[in-house]
Amino acid sequence: MSVVRPQFAARAIDLRKDYVLKGETVHALQGISFEIAQGDYLAIMGPSGSGKSTLLNLLGCLDRPTDGQLLLGDDDIGTLNDDQLSHIRATRIGFVFQSYNLIPQLTLVENIEVPQYYRDERAWRDRGRALELAEMVGLGDRLLHLPSQLSGGQQQRVAIARSLINDPYFMLADEPTGNLDTKTASEILDLLDHLNEGGKTIVIVTHEEDVAARAGRIIRLRDGFVTEDRKLKIENES
């Protein structure tokens, strides 16, 4: 039986985040609003201090807003306790990091399986989904390799497979090509394109214009405000 998902993977409504540093209040996000529909491919850009790292932390349920709302599906993250936020991180968000963040003592297939352990111990014992994802990212012949035995591009493919193991609402990718050479970065972006074409919702945080250009939409931040929210790809009209 298929799971019915909400129309929007995430919605920000007058979202604000303040920090107090050395006695002064920093307004990191100053009332931004946007929606991420299922199937979107969104790039978030902005210079240092623009608020994109703050937004990344909020979307990843690693922090709560000061004011306004951030809804993931139908849940307002500002109203949830730590255990509830942890559950959402494990089940609704697939994380892909610049530094891969694989567990060095685990094999490739075990690394893919890790998020299942936090969701459901029974799922942890069912390796079928992990094997399927390893094949999908082109690493079905390296299941027992450790991260140290893989190239950077291969490690990032493992990270992408891991992010999909729980069929999340969206994949949140933080500078996913930042540690890769140009050719390997292009291959990873091709994989993300393929996943989005298959219906996966992807949010990518990047400072590189050529990476953002692969997305269907760009949100630019500056000084805590959205200065641009633009679609890059126009769907063919029937």
Buried (B, 14 or more C-beta within 10 A) or exposed (E): EEEEEBEBBBBBBEBBBBEEEEEEEBBBBBBBEBBBBBBBBBBBBBEEBBBBBBBBBBBBBEBBBBEBBBBBBEBBBBEBEEEEBEBBBBBBBBBBBBEBBBEEEBBBBBBBBBBBBBBEEEBBEEBEBBBBBBEBBBBBEBBEBBBEEBEBBBBBBBBBBBBBBBEBBBBBBBBBBBBBEEEBBBBBBEBBBEBBEEEBBBBBBBBBEEBBEBBBBBBBBBBBBBEEBEEEEEEEEE
